[in-house]
């Protein structure tokens, strides 16, 4: 074989080169090219391959299993023949592969002694045929899939009306199997009346759409819409028909049902032929209009009976816009019937255009008088309910449990002081509940959805303007017949006025108790603090009347008399100060700045601060002022600062910390020191009493804390104390932000 290849002038060699197939020879175990005809080189896009191995020339082909095939032929001598084998070849040498389908033959060739020298191959390129065949197969599969899954029945008959093909849908419609329908005429599945109609259409060889009744295997009748198209061969000879069959039984039933429903719902129809200027009204439309059945309407009459004003203007505009622009309409308008009765109708209209021009307008005409009157009645009822809720300050709310749809009445928005753009929901409701009550309210709301029990609770809430309100909410569940909860209906009652009135009542009671305590305190002062100096003065006066005393004794009696008189004067002065503080609370209120107040006190006792090495720290960043009586607040600051210095620890330099805190409804002042402290377990009940002193080694009359408490309460505040011996004291004063003393 190699000698033949070597002799390029041989007839066999020339035959191989001109062969109609791609031909070549591969030598040795490495499959070295000995021969490759021009057709093979053209097919693969290669050149200059003689003397090169298959791995060098076609590595991508060898990786696709062809290397193993060549090896098997070379080592076993068994020929290989493959049909329509798929292979990808890099024909341009750019890494992009070309797909081929080939018939291939591998045949071993031997030397004169019978030893295998190499492999001879023949390749036929079948790519175009295979691709075309696959496209046809794919197209046939797609066509069959379309036919078999079509929503219409497909029925093919020959020129004698015998069935040659039906799809699955057609079989389903007739309730017959395919084999039961094949070779039978289409007339087999019709009654006599329908046969005559179908035969007439078949004989006329015409394309047509018509309604046709078929009889199913069970004997039931189905109403169908049939589209038939005749089939002719190339010579014009009639070869049969193709029928497209749609089941319209349900649609016809629905049309009849719609007609009955429209009559019950008082829905009529109408149509305007714009080109001819004619108008059609259905029977129901004529009934609504209250005209005779033979009445012939026109456009002008139809529009003129709409009530003058908005209704007539609206319908005129809508008809005009529909004709000019094709704009549809859906309006609820009032009109007067031909008998003079006022009615409400819902009129719907839309246009049909042809070549850019309106040719028809059609639509519906529904009597909605009863519904409109019912809606108006509901609206009036809702308006009355809204007025009643406003007067009673009770809002209503509802939850549709199945859809989780929440509804709030206008009064709830007013009570909470929020805008109506706030979406009604449990989450948004809880946002307005006072922090002190929020956990309780959240728990009660959660329990309601779990236990489905009627309940209620009181709560405080903040309005958006920051004011505090009080309310009660209570609710009831509504269940269906099976006990499934459907709705929660509830109310929200505004108790702010009642709560404020109650607070005022409690405050008055507290004031009465305080005044009673003050009277007891006053009686104590009179009975103890006044009685002692007065009794002494009376006794000393009697002694002075005794002229038997020596001058020295008289002088001692006089000095004692003066001392008791001073004591009496001090007590009277203290009483005057207390009474003045309690009665003169109508002084002018002004904006008092805490930092300035503290600085003025520091300046007034500068020497004392220096002497006692006092450090005063302040933090008024949250709030630095309030509107109040300056002299009272200054007295409070002065007394608390003075007390902190006066009752310091002997070996510790005093540190006084004064700060302010702002909450939604409170201004809180805190005075903290590192002084000697107070044993509150023993002395809490006497802390703010008059003339009570707790440090015997420190000068004082026991007036300071009494005056602080009196002035704080006069300003509308409360004062509390925390203290521990040798650990300092903390006084906390709270004022309501909106309090006016």
C-alpha positions as CSV (number, residue, x, y, z in Angstrom):
1,X,0.0,0.0,0.0
2,X,2.9,2.4,0.8
3,X,4.3,1.7,-2.7
4,X,1.0,2.8,-4.2
5,X,1.1,6.0,-2.2
6,X,4.7,6.6,-3.2
7,X,3.8,6.2,-6.9
8,X,1.7,9.4,-7.4
9,X,1.3,8.7,-11.1
10,X,-0.5,5.4,-10.5
11,X,-4.1,5.1,-11.5
12,X,-5.1,4.0,-8.0
13,X,-3.5,7.0,-6.4
14,X,-5.2,9.4,-8.8
15,X,-8.5,7.6,-8.1
16,X,-8.1,8.2,-4.4
17,X,-7.4,11.9,-4.9
18,X,-10.5,12.4,-7.1
19,X,-12.8,10.2,-4.9
20,X,-16.2,11.8,-4.1
21,X,-15.6,11.0,-0.4
22,X,-13.0,12.3,2.0
23,X,-10.2,9.7,1.8
24,X,-6.9,9.3,3.6
25,X,-4.3,6.9,5.0
26,X,-2.8,6.9,8.5
27,X,0.5,5.0,9.1
28,X,1.6,3.3,12.3
29,X,0.4,3.3,15.9
30,X,0.7,7.1,16.0
31,X,-1.6,7.5,13.0
32,X,0.7,9.5,10.8
33,X,-0.9,11.0,7.6
34,X,0.4,9.2,4.5
35,X,-2.5,10.4,2.3
36,X,-5.3,12.9,2.4
37,X,-7.3,13.8,-0.7
38,X,-8.3,17.4,-1.5
39,X,-12.0,16.8,-0.4
40,X,-10.8,15.8,3.1
41,X,-8.5,18.9,3.3
42,X,-11.4,21.1,2.1
43,X,-13.8,19.6,4.6
44,X,-11.5,20.0,7.6
45,X,-9.9,23.3,6.6
46,X,-6.4,21.8,6.9
47,X,-3.3,21.7,4.6
48,X,0.3,20.4,4.8
49,X,-0.6,17.5,7.0
50,X,1.4,14.7,5.4
51,X,3.9,13.3,7.9
52,X,2.0,14.7,10.9
53,X,0.1,12.6,13.4
54,X,-3.6,12.8,14.1
55,X,-2.9,14.2,17.6
56,X,-1.0,17.0,16.0
57,X,-3.5,17.8,13.3
58,X,-6.8,17.0,15.0
59,X,-6.4,17.0,18.8
60,X,-10.1,18.0,19.3
61,X,-11.2,15.0,17.1
62,X,-9.0,12.5,19.0
63,X,-10.5,13.7,22.3
64,X,-14.1,12.9,21.0
65,X,-13.4,9.1,21.0
66,X,-12.1,8.8,17.4
67,X,-8.6,8.1,18.8
68,X,-9.8,4.9,20.5
69,X,-11.6,3.8,17.4
70,X,-8.4,4.2,15.3
71,X,-6.3,2.4,17.9
72,X,-8.8,-0.5,18.0
73,X,-8.7,-0.9,14.2
74,X,-4.9,-0.7,14.1
75,X,-4.3,-3.2,16.8
76,X,-7.0,-5.7,16.1
77,X,-7.4,-5.4,12.3
78,X,-11.2,-5.2,12.8
79,X,-12.9,-2.6,10.5
80,X,-15.2,0.1,11.9
81,X,-18.2,1.6,10.2
82,X,-20.1,4.5,11.7
83,X,-23.4,6.1,10.5
84,X,-24.3,9.8,11.0
85,X,-21.6,10.2,13.7
86,X,-21.4,13.6,15.3
87,X,-18.0,15.3,15.4
88,X,-16.8,18.9,16.1
89,X,-13.8,20.2,14.2
90,X,-11.8,23.4,14.5
91,X,-11.9,24.1,10.8
92,X,-10.5,27.7,11.0
93,X,-7.9,27.1,13.7
94,X,-9.4,29.8,15.9
95,X,-10.8,27.6,18.6
96,X,-14.3,27.8,17.3
97,X,-15.8,24.4,16.3
98,X,-17.8,23.4,13.3
99,X,-20.4,20.6,13.8
100,X,-20.4,17.7,11.3
101,X,-22.5,14.6,10.9
102,X,-20.5,11.9,9.0
103,X,-20.5,8.3,7.8
104,X,-17.0,7.0,8.5
105,X,-15.2,3.7,7.6
106,X,-11.9,2.7,9.2
107,X,-10.1,-0.2,7.4
108,X,-6.6,-1.6,8.3
109,X,-4.1,-2.1,5.5
110,X,-1.2,-4.6,5.6
111,X,2.2,-5.1,4.1
112,X,3.2,-8.0,1.9
113,X,3.7,-10.2,4.9
114,X,0.2,-9.5,6.3
115,X,1.4,-7.1,9.1
116,X,-0.8,-4.1,9.7
117,X,0.9,-0.9,8.5
118,X,-1.9,1.6,9.2
119,X,-5.5,2.6,8.8
120,X,-7.3,3.5,5.6
121,X,-10.4,5.8,6.1
122,X,-13.4,6.9,4.0
123,X,-15.6,9.9,5.2
124,X,-18.9,11.1,3.7
125,X,-20.2,14.5,5.0
126,X,-23.9,14.1,5.7
127,X,-24.2,17.3,7.8
128,X,-26.7,19.1,5.5
129,X,-28.9,16.0,5.2
130,X,-28.9,15.2,8.9
131,X,-29.6,18.8,10.0
132,X,-32.4,19.1,7.5
133,X,-33.8,15.7,8.7
134,X,-33.6,16.8,12.3
135,X,-35.3,20.1,11.6
136,X,-38.1,18.2,9.8
137,X,-38.4,15.8,12.7
138,X,-38.5,18.7,15.2
139,X,-41.1,20.5,13.1
140,X,-43.2,17.4,12.9
141,X,-42.9,16.9,16.7
142,X,-43.8,20.5,17.3
143,X,-46.7,20.3,14.9
144,X,-48.1,17.2,16.5
145,X,-47.6,18.7,19.9
146,X,-49.6,21.8,18.9
147,X,-52.3,19.6,17.3
148,X,-52.5,17.3,20.3
149,X,-52.5,20.1,22.9
150,X,-54.8,22.5,20.9
151,X,-57.8,23.8,22.9
152,X,-59.9,23.3,19.7
153,X,-60.9,20.0,18.2
154,X,-59.2,19.4,14.8
155,X,-61.1,17.1,12.4
156,X,-59.9,16.2,8.9
157,X,-62.3,14.6,6.5
158,X,-61.9,13.4,2.9
159,X,-64.1,14.3,-0.1
160,X,-66.6,11.7,1.1
161,X,-66.9,13.2,4.6
162,X,-65.0,10.3,6.1
163,X,-62.6,11.0,9.0
164,X,-58.9,10.8,8.2
165,X,-57.6,12.5,11.4
166,X,-58.9,13.8,14.7
167,X,-56.8,15.2,17.6
168,X,-57.2,14.4,21.2
169,X,-59.4,17.4,21.9
170,X,-61.9,16.3,19.3
171,X,-62.0,12.9,20.9
172,X,-62.6,14.4,24.3
173,X,-65.4,16.5,23.0
174,X,-67.3,13.6,21.4
175,X,-66.3,11.1,24.2
176,X,-65.1,8.6,21.6
177,X,-61.7,7.1,21.1
178,X,-59.7,7.9,18.0
179,X,-60.3,4.4,16.6
180,X,-64.0,4.8,17.1
181,X,-64.1,8.0,15.0
182,X,-61.6,7.1,12.2
183,X,-63.2,6.2,8.8
184,X,-66.7,7.3,10.0
185,X,-68.3,10.3,8.3
186,X,-68.8,13.4,10.3
187,X,-72.6,13.0,9.8
188,X,-72.5,9.9,12.1
189,X,-72.2,12.3,15.1
190,X,-75.1,14.6,14.1
191,X,-78.8,14.6,14.2
192,X,-80.8,14.9,10.9
193,X,-81.1,18.7,11.1
194,X,-77.4,19.2,11.6
195,X,-76.6,16.6,8.8
196,X,-78.5,18.7,6.2
197,X,-76.6,21.8,7.3
198,X,-73.2,20.1,7.2
199,X,-73.9,18.4,3.8
200,X,-74.9,21.8,2.3
201,X,-71.7,23.4,3.4
202,X,-69.6,20.4,2.2
203,X,-71.3,20.4,-1.3
204,X,-70.7,24.2,-1.6
205,X,-67.0,23.7,-1.0
206,X,-67.0,27.0,1.0
207,X,-65.1,28.2,4.0
208,X,-67.5,29.1,6.8
209,X,-68.1,29.5,10.5
210,X,-71.3,28.1,11.9
211,X,-72.9,26.7,15.1
212,X,-73.3,22.9,15.1
213,X,-74.8,20.4,17.6
214,X,-72.9,17.1,18.0
215,X,-74.1,14.0,19.8
216,X,-71.6,12.4,22.2
217,X,-71.1,8.8,22.9
218,X,-73.3,9.1,26.0
219,X,-76.1,10.6,23.8
220,X,-75.7,14.1,25.2
221,X,-75.7,17.1,22.9
222,X,-73.0,19.7,22.8
223,X,-73.1,23.0,21.0
224,X,-70.0,23.9,19.1
225,X,-68.6,26.7,16.9
226,X,-67.2,25.1,13.7
227,X,-64.8,26.7,11.3
228,X,-64.5,24.7,8.1
229,X,-62.0,25.2,5.3
230,X,-62.1,23.1,2.1
231,X,-58.9,21.4,0.9
232,X,-57.9,21.2,-2.8
233,X,-55.0,19.5,-4.6
234,X,-52.7,21.3,-7.1
235,X,-55.1,20.6,-9.9
236,X,-58.0,22.2,-8.0
237,X,-59.7,18.9,-7.2
238,X,-61.6,18.9,-3.9
239,X,-60.0,16.5,-1.4
240,X,-61.8,17.1,1.8
241,X,-62.2,19.7,4.6
242,X,-60.4,20.8,7.8
243,X,-62.8,21.5,10.7
244,X,-61.8,23.5,13.8
245,X,-64.3,22.7,16.5
246,X,-64.8,24.7,19.8
247,X,-67.2,23.7,22.5
248,X,-69.5,26.7,23.2
249,X,-72.1,24.8,25.3
250,X,-71.0,26.5,28.5
251,X,-70.7,29.9,26.8
252,X,-74.2,29.7,25.4
253,X,-75.5,28.7,28.8
254,X,-73.7,31.6,30.4
255,X,-75.0,34.0,27.7
256,X,-78.6,32.9,28.5
257,X,-77.8,33.2,32.2
258,X,-76.3,36.6,31.7
259,X,-79.4,37.7,29.8
260,X,-81.6,36.6,32.7
261,X,-79.2,38.1,35.2
262,X,-79.2,41.4,33.4
263,X,-82.9,41.5,33.5
264,X,-83.0,40.8,37.2
265,X,-80.1,43.3,37.8
266,X,-81.9,45.8,35.6
267,X,-78.9,46.0,33.2
268,X,-79.9,47.0,29.7
269,X,-77.8,47.5,26.6
270,X,-77.7,50.2,23.9
271,X,-75.9,51.0,20.6
272,X,-75.4,54.0,18.5
273,X,-74.6,53.7,14.8
274,X,-72.7,56.9,14.3
275,X,-72.5,56.6,10.5
276,X,-76.3,56.0,10.1
277,X,-77.4,58.1,13.1
278,X,-79.6,55.3,14.5
279,X,-79.9,54.2,18.1
280,X,-80.8,50.8,19.5
281,X,-82.1,50.2,23.1
282,X,-82.6,46.7,24.5
283,X,-85.9,45.7,26.1
284,X,-84.4,46.2,29.6
285,X,-83.2,49.7,28.6
286,X,-86.6,50.6,27.4
287,X,-88.1,49.3,30.7
288,X,-85.7,51.5,32.7
289,X,-86.5,54.5,30.5
290,X,-90.2,53.7,30.9
291,X,-91.1,53.8,27.2
292,X,-93.2,51.5,25.1
293,X,-91.6,48.3,23.6
294,X,-91.9,49.8,20.0
295,X,-90.4,53.1,20.9
296,X,-87.7,54.2,18.4
297,X,-85.0,56.3,20.3
298,X,-82.6,58.9,18.9
299,X,-79.4,60.5,20.4
300,X,-80.9,63.8,21.2
301,X,-83.9,62.3,23.1
302,X,-81.6,59.9,25.0
303,X,-79.4,62.7,26.3
304,X,-82.1,65.3,26.9
305,X,-83.8,63.2,29.6
306,X,-80.7,63.2,31.9
307,X,-81.3,65.8,34.6
308,X,-80.2,69.3,33.8
309,X,-76.8,70.2,35.3
310,X,-74.0,67.9,36.1
311,X,-75.6,64.7,34.8
312,X,-76.6,66.1,31.4
313,X,-73.3,68.0,31.0
314,X,-71.3,64.8,31.9
315,X,-73.1,62.5,29.5
316,X,-72.9,65.0,26.6
317,X,-69.1,65.4,27.1
318,X,-68.5,61.6,27.4
319,X,-70.4,60.8,24.2
320,X,-68.6,63.6,22.3
321,X,-65.1,62.4,23.7
322,X,-65.9,58.8,22.8
323,X,-66.8,59.7,19.2
324,X,-63.8,62.0,18.7
325,X,-61.1,60.2,20.7
326,X,-62.4,56.8,21.5
327,X,-62.4,57.5,25.2
328,X,-64.6,55.0,27.1
329,X,-66.7,56.1,30.1
330,X,-68.2,54.6,33.2
331,X,-70.5,57.1,35.1
332,X,-73.3,57.1,37.6
333,X,-75.8,59.8,36.6
334,X,-79.4,60.8,37.3
335,X,-82.1,61.1,34.7
336,X,-85.9,61.5,34.4
337,X,-87.9,58.7,32.8
338,X,-90.5,59.3,30.1
339,X,-93.1,59.0,32.9
340,X,-91.4,61.7,34.9
341,X,-89.8,59.5,37.6
342,X,-86.2,60.3,38.8
343,X,-83.8,57.4,38.6
344,X,-80.1,56.8,38.9
345,X,-78.2,54.7,36.3
346,X,-74.7,53.4,35.8
347,X,-74.0,54.0,32.1
348,X,-70.9,52.5,30.4
349,X,-69.9,53.2,26.9
350,X,-67.0,52.5,24.4
351,X,-66.3,53.1,20.8
352,X,-65.6,50.9,17.7
353,X,-63.3,52.5,15.2
354,X,-62.6,51.6,11.6
355,X,-59.8,53.3,9.6
356,X,-59.4,55.9,12.2
357,X,-63.1,56.9,12.4
358,X,-65.7,56.0,15.0
359,X,-68.5,54.0,13.5
360,X,-70.3,52.8,16.6
361,X,-70.7,53.4,20.3
362,X,-72.2,50.7,22.5
363,X,-72.5,50.0,26.2
364,X,-74.7,49.1,29.2
365,X,-77.5,51.0,31.0
366,X,-78.1,49.8,34.6
367,X,-80.8,50.9,37.0
368,X,-79.0,51.6,40.3
369,X,-81.7,53.7,41.9
370,X,-82.2,51.3,44.9
371,X,-78.5,50.9,45.5
372,X,-77.9,54.7,45.3
373,X,-80.7,55.3,47.7
374,X,-79.3,52.7,50.1
375,X,-75.9,54.2,49.8
376,X,-77.2,57.6,50.6
377,X,-79.1,56.2,53.5
378,X,-75.9,54.5,54.8
379,X,-73.9,57.8,54.3
380,X,-76.5,59.7,56.3
381,X,-76.4,57.0,59.0
382,X,-72.6,57.2,59.1
383,X,-72.8,61.0,59.3
384,X,-75.1,60.7,62.3
385,X,-72.9,58.1,63.9
386,X,-69.9,60.3,63.4
387,X,-71.7,63.2,65.1
388,X,-72.7,60.9,68.0
389,X,-69.2,59.6,68.4
390,X,-67.8,63.2,68.4
391,X,-70.3,64.2,71.1
392,X,-69.7,61.1,73.2
393,X,-66.0,61.1,72.5
394,X,-66.2,57.4,71.6
395,X,-64.4,56.1,68.5
396,X,-65.0,52.7,66.8
397,X,-62.7,50.2,65.3
398,X,-62.9,46.9,63.6
399,X,-60.6,44.1,62.5
400,X,-61.4,41.6,59.7
401,X,-59.5,38.6,61.1
402,X,-59.4,36.6,57.9
403,X,-57.8,39.5,55.8
404,X,-56.2,41.3,58.8
405,X,-57.9,44.5,57.6
406,X,-58.1,47.2,60.3
407,X,-60.6,50.1,60.2
408,X,-60.7,53.2,62.5
409,X,-63.4,55.8,62.7
410,X,-62.6,59.5,62.3
411,X,-63.2,59.9,66.1
412,X,-60.3,57.6,66.9
413,X,-57.9,59.7,64.8
414,X,-59.3,62.8,66.7
415,X,-58.9,61.2,70.1
416,X,-55.3,60.1,69.4
417,X,-54.6,63.5,67.8
418,X,-53.1,62.0,64.7
419,X,-53.5,62.5,60.9
420,X,-55.7,60.2,58.9
421,X,-52.8,59.1,56.7
422,X,-51.7,56.9,59.6
423,X,-52.5,53.3,58.6
424,X,-54.9,51.6,61.0
425,X,-53.1,48.7,62.6
426,X,-52.4,47.2,66.1
427,X,-48.7,48.1,65.6
428,X,-49.5,51.8,65.0
429,X,-52.0,51.9,67.8
430,X,-49.3,50.6,70.3
431,X,-46.9,53.4,69.2
432,X,-49.1,56.0,70.8
433,X,-49.6,54.1,74.1
434,X,-47.6,55.5,77.0
435,X,-44.4,53.6,77.6
436,X,-45.6,52.7,81.1
437,X,-48.7,51.0,79.6
438,X,-47.3,49.7,76.3
439,X,-46.2,46.3,77.5
440,X,-49.5,45.7,79.2
441,X,-51.4,46.9,76.1
442,X,-49.3,44.8,73.7
443,X,-49.9,41.7,75.9
444,X,-53.7,42.3,76.0
445,X,-53.8,42.8,72.2
446,X,-51.8,39.6,71.6
447,X,-54.0,37.6,74.0
448,X,-57.1,38.8,72.2
449,X,-56.0,37.3,68.9
450,X,-55.0,34.0,70.6
451,X,-57.9,33.5,73.1
452,X,-60.7,35.2,71.0
453,X,-62.3,36.5,74.2
454,X,-64.1,39.8,74.8
455,X,-62.1,42.2,77.0
456,X,-61.1,45.8,77.7
457,X,-58.3,47.8,79.3
458,X,-57.5,51.4,80.4
459,X,-54.3,53.0,79.1
460,X,-52.5,56.3,78.9
461,X,-51.4,57.6,75.5
462,X,-49.4,60.5,74.0
463,X,-50.9,62.6,71.2
464,X,-48.6,63.8,68.4
465,X,-48.4,67.2,70.1
466,X,-46.9,65.5,73.2
467,X,-49.9,66.0,75.5
468,X,-51.0,63.1,77.7
469,X,-54.4,61.5,77.3
470,X,-56.4,58.7,79.0
471,X,-58.7,56.2,77.3
472,X,-60.6,52.9,77.6
473,X,-60.8,50.4,74.7
474,X,-63.1,47.4,74.8
475,X,-64.1,44.8,72.1
476,X,-66.3,41.9,71.2
477,X,-65.7,39.0,68.8
478,X,-68.1,37.9,66.1
479,X,-68.1,34.2,65.1
480,X,-69.5,32.2,62.2
481,X,-71.8,29.2,62.6
482,X,-68.8,26.9,63.1
483,X,-67.4,29.1,65.9
484,X,-64.6,30.5,63.7
485,X,-63.8,34.2,64.7
486,X,-64.5,36.6,61.8
487,X,-64.4,40.1,63.2
488,X,-63.4,42.1,66.3
489,X,-65.6,45.1,66.9
490,X,-64.4,47.6,69.4
491,X,-64.6,51.1,70.8
492,X,-62.1,53.7,72.1
493,X,-63.5,56.1,74.7
494,X,-61.6,59.3,75.4
495,X,-61.4,59.6,79.3
496,X,-58.9,62.5,79.3
497,X,-61.4,65.1,80.7
498,X,-62.7,62.6,83.2
499,X,-59.2,61.6,84.3
500,X,-58.0,65.2,84.6
501,X,-61.1,66.0,86.7
502,X,-60.4,62.9,88.8
503,X,-56.8,64.1,89.2
504,X,-58.0,67.5,90.2
505,X,-60.3,65.9,92.8
506,X,-57.5,63.8,94.2
507,X,-55.2,66.9,94.2
508,X,-57.9,68.8,96.1
509,X,-58.1,66.0,98.6
510,X,-54.3,65.9,98.9
511,X,-54.3,69.7,99.5
512,X,-57.0,69.3,102.2
513,X,-54.9,66.7,103.9
514,X,-51.8,68.9,103.5
515,X,-53.7,71.9,105.0
516,X,-54.9,69.8,107.8
517,X,-51.3,68.7,108.5
518,X,-50.2,72.4,108.2
519,X,-52.9,73.3,110.8
520,X,-51.7,70.6,113.1
521,X,-48.1,71.9,112.5
522,X,-49.3,75.4,113.2
523,X,-51.1,74.3,116.3
524,X,-47.9,72.5,117.4
525,X,-46.0,75.7,116.9
526,X,-48.5,77.7,118.9
527,X,-48.8,75.2,121.7
528,X,-45.1,74.5,122.0
529,X,-42.9,77.2,120.4
530,X,-45.1,80.1,121.5
531,X,-46.3,78.8,124.8
532,X,-42.8,78.4,126.3
533,X,-41.5,82.0,125.7
534,X,-44.9,83.5,126.5
535,X,-45.1,81.5,129.8
536,X,-41.5,82.6,130.6
537,X,-42.3,86.3,129.9
538,X,-45.4,86.1,132.1
539,X,-43.4,84.5,134.9
540,X,-40.5,86.9,134.6
541,X,-42.9,89.9,134.6
542,X,-44.5,88.7,137.9
543,X,-41.0,88.4,139.4
544,X,-40.1,91.9,138.3
545,X,-43.1,93.2,140.2
546,X,-41.5,91.8,143.4
547,X,-39.6,94.9,144.6
548,X,-37.7,92.8,147.1
549,X,-35.2,91.5,144.5
550,X,-31.8,92.9,144.4
551,X,-30.6,94.9,141.5
552,X,-28.4,92.1,140.3
553,X,-31.4,89.7,140.3
554,X,-33.6,92.3,138.6
555,X,-30.9,92.7,135.9
556,X,-30.8,88.9,135.3
557,X,-34.6,88.8,135.1
558,X,-34.6,91.6,132.6
559,X,-32.0,89.9,130.4
560,X,-34.0,86.7,130.5
561,X,-37.2,88.6,129.6
562,X,-35.5,90.2,126.6
563,X,-34.2,86.7,125.5
564,X,-37.6,85.2,125.7
565,X,-39.1,88.2,123.8
566,X,-36.5,87.6,121.0
567,X,-37.4,83.9,120.9
568,X,-41.1,84.9,120.6
569,X,-40.2,87.3,117.8
570,X,-38.3,84.6,115.9
571,X,-41.2,82.2,116.1
572,X,-43.6,84.9,114.9
573,X,-41.2,85.7,112.0
574,X,-41.0,82.1,111.0
575,X,-44.7,81.8,111.0
576,X,-45.0,84.9,108.9
577,X,-42.5,83.4,106.3
578,X,-44.4,80.1,106.1
579,X,-47.8,81.8,105.8
580,X,-46.5,84.2,103.2
581,X,-45.0,81.3,101.1
582,X,-48.3,79.4,101.2
583,X,-50.5,82.3,100.4
584,X,-48.5,84.4,97.9
585,X,-48.2,82.0,95.0
586,X,-49.7,84.5,92.5
587,X,-46.4,86.2,91.8
588,X,-45.4,86.8,88.2
589,X,-44.1,83.7,86.4
590,X,-41.1,84.1,84.1
591,X,-38.5,82.0,82.3
592,X,-36.0,81.0,84.8
593,X,-32.6,79.7,83.5
594,X,-31.1,77.0,85.8
595,X,-27.5,77.7,84.9
596,X,-27.9,81.4,85.6
597,X,-29.7,80.7,88.9
598,X,-26.9,78.4,90.0
599,X,-24.2,80.9,89.1
600,X,-25.9,83.7,91.0
601,X,-26.1,81.5,94.2
602,X,-22.4,80.6,93.8
603,X,-21.5,84.3,93.7
604,X,-23.6,85.1,96.7
605,X,-21.8,82.4,98.8
606,X,-18.4,82.6,97.1
607,X,-16.5,83.0,100.4
608,X,-18.2,80.0,101.9
609,X,-17.5,77.9,98.8
610,X,-13.8,78.9,98.9
611,X,-13.6,78.3,102.6
612,X,-15.1,74.8,102.5
613,X,-13.4,73.9,99.2
614,X,-16.8,73.1,97.5
615,X,-17.0,71.8,93.9
616,X,-20.4,72.4,92.1
617,X,-20.9,70.5,88.9
618,X,-23.9,71.2,86.7
619,X,-25.5,69.5,83.6
620,X,-28.4,71.3,82.1
621,X,-28.0,70.0,78.6
622,X,-31.4,68.4,78.3
623,X,-33.3,71.4,79.6
624,X,-31.9,74.7,81.1
625,X,-35.0,76.6,81.9
626,X,-38.7,76.5,82.9
627,X,-41.5,79.0,83.3
628,X,-42.0,79.5,87.1
629,X,-41.8,81.9,90.1
630,X,-38.1,82.8,90.2
631,X,-37.9,83.7,93.9
632,X,-39.3,80.3,95.0
633,X,-37.1,78.3,92.7
634,X,-34.1,80.3,93.8
635,X,-34.9,79.6,97.4
636,X,-35.1,75.9,96.7
637,X,-31.7,75.9,94.9
638,X,-30.2,78.0,97.7
639,X,-31.5,75.9,100.6
640,X,-30.4,72.6,99.0
641,X,-26.9,73.9,98.0
642,X,-26.5,75.4,101.5
643,X,-27.6,72.2,103.2
644,X,-25.1,70.1,101.1
645,X,-22.3,72.4,102.3
646,X,-23.5,72.7,105.9
647,X,-23.9,68.9,106.3
648,X,-20.6,67.9,104.6
649,X,-18.4,65.1,105.9
650,X,-15.6,66.5,108.1
651,X,-12.7,65.0,106.2
652,X,-14.2,65.1,102.6
653,X,-14.3,68.2,100.4
654,X,-18.0,68.7,99.3
655,X,-19.0,67.9,95.7
656,X,-22.4,68.9,94.6
657,X,-23.9,67.7,91.3
658,X,-27.0,69.5,89.9
659,X,-28.6,68.2,86.7
660,X,-31.9,68.4,84.7
661,X,-33.7,65.7,82.8
662,X,-36.6,66.2,80.3
663,X,-39.3,63.6,79.6
664,X,-42.4,63.9,77.5
665,X,-44.4,65.3,80.5
666,X,-41.9,66.0,83.2
667,X,-39.0,68.3,84.1
668,X,-36.8,66.6,86.7
669,X,-34.1,68.4,88.8
670,X,-31.5,66.3,90.7
671,X,-29.3,67.6,93.6
672,X,-26.6,65.1,94.6
673,X,-23.9,65.5,97.3
674,X,-21.3,63.5,99.1
675,X,-22.1,64.8,102.5
676,X,-22.8,63.1,105.8
677,X,-26.2,61.8,104.7
678,X,-29.3,61.0,106.8
679,X,-30.6,57.8,108.4
680,X,-33.9,57.6,106.6
681,X,-34.9,54.4,108.4
682,X,-35.2,56.5,111.5
683,X,-36.0,60.0,110.3
684,X,-37.8,59.8,107.0
685,X,-41.2,60.8,108.5
686,X,-39.7,63.9,110.2
687,X,-37.5,65.0,107.3
688,X,-39.6,67.8,106.0
689,X,-41.2,68.8,109.3
690,X,-40.8,72.3,110.8
691,X,-38.0,72.8,113.4
692,X,-36.7,69.2,112.9
693,X,-32.9,69.0,113.1
694,X,-30.9,65.8,112.4
695,X,-27.3,67.0,113.2
696,X,-26.9,68.2,116.8
697,X,-23.3,69.5,116.1
698,X,-24.5,71.8,113.2
699,X,-26.2,75.1,113.7
700,X,-29.8,75.5,112.3
701,X,-33.4,76.0,113.2
702,X,-34.9,73.1,111.1
703,X,-36.6,75.5,108.7
704,X,-34.6,74.8,105.4
705,X,-36.1,71.5,104.2
706,X,-39.6,72.5,105.4
707,X,-39.4,75.6,103.2
708,X,-38.0,73.6,100.3
709,X,-40.9,71.2,100.3
710,X,-43.4,74.0,100.8
711,X,-42.1,76.0,97.9
712,X,-41.7,73.0,95.6
713,X,-45.3,72.0,96.2
714,X,-46.5,75.6,95.7
715,X,-44.8,75.4,92.3
716,X,-46.8,72.3,91.5
717,X,-43.9,69.8,92.0
718,X,-43.0,66.9,94.3
719,X,-39.7,66.2,96.1
720,X,-38.2,62.9,97.0
721,X,-35.0,62.0,98.8
722,X,-32.5,59.1,98.8
723,X,-29.8,59.1,101.5
724,X,-27.4,56.9,103.4
725,X,-25.2,57.9,106.4
726,X,-21.7,59.0,105.2
727,X,-22.7,58.2,101.6
728,X,-24.4,61.5,100.6
729,X,-27.9,62.5,99.7
730,X,-29.9,62.8,96.5
731,X,-32.9,65.1,96.2
732,X,-35.1,64.7,93.2
733,X,-37.7,67.3,92.2
734,X,-40.3,66.7,89.5
735,X,-42.4,69.3,87.8
736,X,-45.2,68.7,85.2
737,X,-44.2,70.4,81.9
738,X,-47.7,71.9,81.5
739,X,-48.3,72.8,85.1
740,X,-49.4,76.4,85.9
741,X,-49.2,77.3,89.6
